[in-house]
Amino acid sequence: MAIYYQILRCLLRPHHEIRELTCSDFSDDLKYIHLSGNRNKSGRNRIVPVPSYIRKILVKGKPHNALIYFSEGPYIELLEKAPISPFIKLILRLMGRGLLVERFNSWENAEEGFFEICLENNTTNFEKEIKILNKFKEGFFVTRSKRIDPYHRVLTWKLLFPNELRIPFLMTKFSKNPKPDNFVHPNKIKRIKQISYGTDSKFISIVNALCDDNTLQLYEGHGVKDVFYEK
């Protein structure tokens, strides 16, 4: 069976030591982070090198999140907060999209660690997804998004947010493939091998209809339970 969907993103809430970093914690050349003892678990002053692939992003822009790509399969997005402002949240509520705001709020209130996944299709529209959601009588909201990657390419895609928070949100493929070719991370990890994702039993059939990638393993529960890697 051809893979119609693949798991695109695992959203990860970084440790508080990462979230609380400020510009003054970085050296002038962005090669090192300086942390005092009262700001890390060890209780000792620390000087930590910044990986070159992270430094490129810091030099070229000021993103509100960070991305960990693999050459194939899912990637990881580190998200500090919801990617919309309080003003946009207010507008969405006035438009009757309060459930979408609740999804964004759940991201902001999530504990450290993996907390959400996104499913990507290989087309530029949601025709098949909409048929599936309509079949199960699930409401949704579709919008467009774009960003500039570290290489100054404009990436565009569409997003579909189910009203039900226990169903993952979806996206179309990027207008340009941002994944590196034949890349192995410094820790020797090649790709994400499997993700365990929990939802209510009544929604498992819907997620199965939306995703036939065996990377995703469903169980009755809540959110991302385990992420396994291949070296």
N, C-alpha and C positions, 0 to 999 in steps of 0.2 A: 504493500500500500504506500502510495506517495505521501510524504509528509506535507500536509496542507498548512499546518501551523507549526511554528516552533516557538519555544519559550524565548522571548526576547530579553526581558529585563528582570532582574531580581533587585528590588529596591532595598537598600541597606541603610540603617541609621547608624552613623559613625559613633565611636566611643566619645564620651564628653571631652576627653583631652584633645581630640581632633576638632570637635565643634567649637571649642573655646579658643582656638588659636587666633591670634591677631597679627597684623602686619609686623608689629615690633618684635614678634617671636622669631621672625626669619632674619637671617643674615642679609647684608646688602646685596650680595650676589645670588640670593635665594638658594644657596647650596646647603644650608644647615638651619635646623630649628633649635632654639635654645629654650629649655624648660627648667624653671626653678623647682626645687624639691617639693614645695607645697602644691604643685600643680600636676603631679603624676604619682602613680601608685607606689613607686619605689622609695619616694621620700628623698631622693638624691637629685642634685642638679644634673641635667642630661643635655647632651649635644647630639642631635640625630641628623644624619645626612638625608637630604631630599633626593629621591630617585630622579634620574635625568628625564624620564618620560613624564613625571609630574612637574618638573621644573619648566619644561617646555610650555605647559599649559599656564603656569603661573606667570611666565614672562609674556606670553602672547595675549592674555586676557584675564578677566576676573569672573570666572563662572560661578554660578550658585550651586553647582553640584560637581561631582567628579565621576568619570566613567572608566571602567576596567574592561577592555575589550579582549576577546579571544578570536583567533582566526576563524573559528567555526562555532556554531551553537550559541547558547545564551551569553549575555554579558551582564555585568554588575553596574548599577548606578548607585552612587552614594549621595543621599539626599539629606540635606540639613533641615529643610522646611518645604512646605508646599510651594510650587513654582508660580504662585499667583499672590497678588497683594490683597490686603483686607478690602480695598475699594472694589476690586474685581469680584471678590466673594460677595460683597453687598449687591453688586449688579446681578450676579448669578441668582441670588435669592429672589431679587425683584423679578427676574425672568422665570421664576418657578423652578429653578434648578438647585433647590436646597439640598437634595440628596447628593449632588456632585460636590457641593461645599462640605458636606459631612465626610465624604471620602478624603478630600484634601485635609480636613481637620484630623482625620484618623492618622494620616501620614505624619503630621506635625506632632501628634501625641504618642507616636509609637515609641516603644523602648528600643534601646540599642540592639542592633542585629537586623537580620532579614525580616521584612514585614509585608511584602507585596510582590506580585509578579505581574508581568504584562505579556500578552500573547501577540505575536506578530504574524501577519499573513504575507504572502508573496505577490500581492497585487497592489493596486493603487486605490481600491475601493472596498466597501464592506457589503457588497450585494449578498453574498452567501451568509455572512454573519447576521445580517439583519433578518434574513429569512428564518434562521435558527432561533433568534431571540423572539421574533414574532410568533413562531410556533409554540414557544413556551410562555408566551404572553409576558415577556420581560421588557420593561421600558428602558430607554437608553438615550444618550446625548452624543452627537458627533460634532467634532470641531477640527480645525487645522492647527498645525504647529510648525515651527521652524527654529533653527539655531545655526550659528556659525561654528564650525569645528576648529580645532587648533591649527588646521592648515588653511583656514580662511575660506573654506567651501561652505556654501549655503545648503543645508540639509532641510528638506521639507517632508512632511508626512501628515497623515490624518489619525485622529484618536477617536475611539468609541468607548464611552463610559457607561456601563450598565447601571441602572438605578440601584440594583441590588449590590451592596458592598461586598457580599460573599462570593461574587462572580468577578474574576480578574478583568481589568480593563484591557483594551485591544488597540493595536495600531497597524497601519499599513507599512509596507517596506519603506525604507529611506529612499529619497530621490537619488542619492549616491551612497554606495556601500562604504561605511566608515571603518570597517574591520581591517586590521593589518593582515598582510599575507605571510603565511608560514611563521607566525610569531609564537614564541614560547616565553613565558614570563620568567623573570630572574629566579623565582621559586620553583621552576621546572613544571609548572602547571600548564597543560595544553588546552584544556577546555573544562566546562562544567559537565559532568557525566550524568547526574541525576538530581532532581529536586523533589522533595516531598512537600505537598501542599494540601492543607486541610480546609474543608468547607462542610456545610451541612449536607446530610445525605440527599436531601431533595434537590440540591444544586449540582451534585456530582455528574448526573447525566447531561446537564447543560454544558458543563466544562468539558466533558468528554466529547460532546458534539462539536465544540469549538476547537478542540485540540487533539490531534492524533499522534503527537510526538511522544515517543516512549521515554523521553527524558523526564517528562512530568509524571509523577506517581501521586495519585490522589488518595486521600483517606478522610474519614469523618473526624473533623477537628477544626482548628482555626489557624489559618496563615501558614507561613513557611516553617516547616519543622526541621528539615535537614537539607544540606547542600553538599553533594559529593563531587570531587574533582578527579580528573584523570591526568596522570603525569607521564 
